[in-house]
Amino acid sequence: MKRFTAFFLTLILLFSLAACSNRAGQEDTSLNTESAKEESIANNETDTSNNILVVYFSATGTTKSLAEYAADILNADKYEIVPDDPYTEEDLAYYTNGRADREQNDSSARPAISGGVENMQKYNTILLGYPIWHGQAPRIISTFLESYDFSGKTILPFCTSHSSDIGTSATNLHSLAENANWLDGKRFAGGTTREEIERWLSDLEIKPSQAANEQKQTGVFDFDTKTVLLNSGYEMPINGLGTYSLHGDECISAVKSALKSGVRLIDTASAYGNEEEIGQAIREAIDEGIVKREEIFVITKIYPGSDMQNPEESIQACLDRLNIGYIDMMLLHHPDPNDVKAYKAMEQFVKDGKIRSIGLSNWYVKELENFLPQVNIALALVQNEIHPYYQENDVIPFIQEKGIVVEGWYPLGGRGHTSELLGDEVISDIAEAHGVSSAQVILRWNLQKGVVVIPGSSNPDHIKENTELYHFTLSEDEMNRINALDRNEKHDWY
Ligand SMILES: Cc1cc2nc3c(=O)[nH]c(=O)nc-3n(C[C@H](O)[C@H](O)[C@H](O)COP(=O)(O)O)c2cc1C
């Protein structure tokens, strides 16, 4: 009854505040628990721009760093529970009957929170992180849970501690948000790595927030962000660097030059024999502040024969050679008698959080029809030879209609054929009309057909030029003129 009256009074208060257009809350960040709950209920604006919220309380920073990993991995919003009255070192000294001890001994203690979550309604999944205090969650977590309506939301607790397990600390919270769907929580030690958090979330099949992606359709190229949303939930850049013939220092400087020019997709393979150099270039670029790991997308492939006979070993070897944490995308390089077995091994690495997306390379309609029913995780990508003289106009729509992204290798015709293709009259003509190079026209033609491009080059000027594909558009007529150049002429054996 008391609670009902408080609710009613708060509603009246809220309405009068609204009528006065007085955003008093903006000046006083201290949010009373009941009013926070009511504000969240009263606020009907449902902005679905993000649906995961990582909430945490952290007195000494341990839980905070894990919460930051989780938010980053999940592309989620973050909310730190900040006490109105911050905890001093003295407050935290345990077994001194200090403030923290007293609060933990008093089940009705509800330390006040400064500020609040702006629009709790828009979140459907809440990660809730806290340190263990005397075997339980700090009482301020109770304050938080009693402040909002969690009906229908999923709550995933996690905690850090010296040694205690999560124990009853999470289950004892259930009664404070009865209508939430509580998942089993997990305890982490201080110093837990980002990879461990990533594995935990991937085991639970918690995918990155669809948030910003919600308006995005899988497989549709976004020319503003220069990315495409894969069916795995990850975004992939639509232009990158192919590294087939790059080795040693030349490879390292080409990759670094590409990253400096804004290239965010690097394509390699175990068969190229350059994964170590690529990994080194990426680590150097990260150390030099050119990019962050999460900003780039690295594709590698395992080869037929012994690689696919022992797929776990060969996949792990790629991870070890690249040495950049996870791999964004791994492909099977060609069909092989062991390809289904190798794909299933890649599926396990996805489940373990070591690979994010998987696919195939050099698979055509017949091979795909045979392969697809045998695997569990959908292919995110197929990479095949595609250029104006070998257009694969039957294969591309077949793949794209299945929600799989297509990537073309040899976009500029491949070794021994590039000058003929770049000099092609139709292409040179269109290039001249737009004031761009023939290479740019061909790459743009691919992008407009929904084909990701990975031209290879070690020349910094060419690498840069190959990224400048977004300031002009080919007309339908120009696209058709290039489409008419198809000769079904393969420039390699597979
Ligand atoms: C008042 C208090 C009580 C604690 N009780 C426990 C405990 O029962 N078991 C345990 O393993 N750690 C305990 N700890 C240690 C914290 O759980 C651990 O240091 C935690 O990682 C701190 O996280 P934070 O930096 O995010 O606040 C306690 C710490 C404090 C301040």
The ligand as an ORCA input file, in Angstrom:
! r2SCAN-3c Opt
* xyz 0 1
  C      33.767     -5.077      1.669
  C      34.403     -6.099      0.811
  C      34.095     -7.436      0.972
  C      34.683     -8.409      0.150
  N      34.332     -9.710      0.314
  C      34.862    -10.654     -0.498
  C      34.471    -12.026     -0.390
  O      33.616    -12.402      0.411
  N      35.066    -12.934     -1.200
  C      36.034    -12.569     -2.113
  O      36.536    -13.437     -2.806
  N      36.389    -11.280     -2.263
  C      35.831    -10.314     -1.479
  N      36.190     -9.006     -1.642
  C      37.128     -8.644     -2.719
  C      36.423     -8.144     -3.967
  O      35.326     -8.956     -4.337
  C      37.356     -8.097     -5.165
  O      38.506     -7.377     -4.837
  C      36.688     -7.513     -6.374
  O      37.320     -7.982     -7.543
  C      36.705     -5.991     -6.384
  O      36.034     -5.514     -7.520
  P      35.933     -3.946     -7.885
  O      37.272     -3.402     -8.020
  O      35.206     -3.920     -9.180
  O      35.229     -3.242     -6.799
  C      35.614     -8.026     -0.821
  C      35.931     -6.665     -0.985
  C      35.339     -5.720     -0.182
  C      35.685     -4.289     -0.385
*
